[in-house]
Amino acid sequence: MSQQFKLIKEEFSEIHQEWQWTYQCLFVFVFKKKVIKKIVLPTISLFVIGCLFSYYVAIPYTLDFLYQYGQAISVLTFFEITPFILNHAILM
């Protein structure tokens, strides 16, 4: 009789381990989906909003300020890349 209980206990233990493994995999999968929804999507959206803000708000005001400041102190401003590169090539 103890042999039967021992076999039943071993079989139950194997089944229990399989179910436990399945449950853990399911938990990890669900947790990863929640992490993606809660972290990755807001991160991407905030990055895109930051890029748009810098392109339409921060960079135009910064360039306008620097251009006006450069004119006020009589500095030659470069808004084209070709004269800038030529000037630096001559200095090198």
C-alpha positions in Angstrom: 0.0 0.0 0.0 2.9 2.4 0.7 4.1 1.8 -2.9 0.8 3.0 -4.3 0.8 6.1 -2.2 4.4 6.8 -3.2 3.5 6.5 -6.9 0.5 8.7 -6.5 2.5 11.2 -4.6 5.2 11.3 -7.3 2.7 11.6 -10.0 0.8 14.4 -8.2 4.2 16.1 -7.6 5.0 16.0 -11.4 1.5 17.3 -12.3 1.8 20.0 -9.7 5.2 21.1 -11.0 3.8 21.3 -14.6 0.8 23.4 -13.5 3.1 25.6 -11.4 5.4 26.2 -14.4 2.4 27.0 -16.6 1.0 29.4 -14.1 4.4 31.2 -13.8 4.7 31.5 -17.5 1.2 32.9 -17.8 2.0 35.4 -15.0 5.2 36.5 -16.7 3.4 37.0 -20.0 0.6 39.0 -18.4 3.1 41.0 -16.4 5.1 41.8 -19.5 1.9 43.0 -21.4 1.1 45.3 -18.5 4.7 46.6 -18.4 4.5 47.3 -22.1 1.2 49.2 -21.8 2.3 51.1 -18.7 5.9 52.0 -19.6 6.7 51.6 -23.2 3.7 53.3 -24.8 3.9 56.4 -22.6 7.7 56.6 -23.1 7.3 56.6 -26.9 4.5 59.1 -26.9 6.4 61.5 -24.6 9.5 61.2 -26.8 7.4 62.1 -29.9 5.8 65.0 -28.0 9.2 66.2 -26.9 10.6 66.1 -30.5 7.6 68.0 -31.8 7.9 70.6 -29.0 11.6 71.1 -29.7 11.1 71.4 -33.5 8.1 73.8 -33.4 8.8 75.8 -30.2 12.2 75.6 -28.7 14.4 75.6 -31.8 12.7 78.6 -33.5 12.8 80.7 -30.4 16.4 79.8 -29.7 17.6 80.5 -33.3 15.7 83.8 -33.3 17.3 84.8 -30.0 20.8 83.9 -31.1 20.3 85.6 -34.4 19.2 88.9 -32.8 21.9 88.6 -30.2 24.5 88.1 -32.9 23.3 91.1 -34.8 23.4 93.2 -31.6 27.1 92.4 -31.0 27.9 92.6 -34.7 28.8 88.9 -35.2 28.6 87.2 -38.5 25.8 84.6 -38.3 25.8 81.4 -40.3 22.4 80.0 -41.3 23.8 78.1 -44.3 26.2 75.2 -43.8 28.4 75.9 -46.9 29.9 79.2 -45.7 30.4 77.6 -42.2 32.3 74.7 -43.7 34.4 76.9 -46.0 35.3 79.2 -43.1 36.4 76.3 -41.0 38.3 74.6 -43.9 40.3 77.8 -44.4 41.1 78.0 -40.7 42.4 74.5 -40.6 
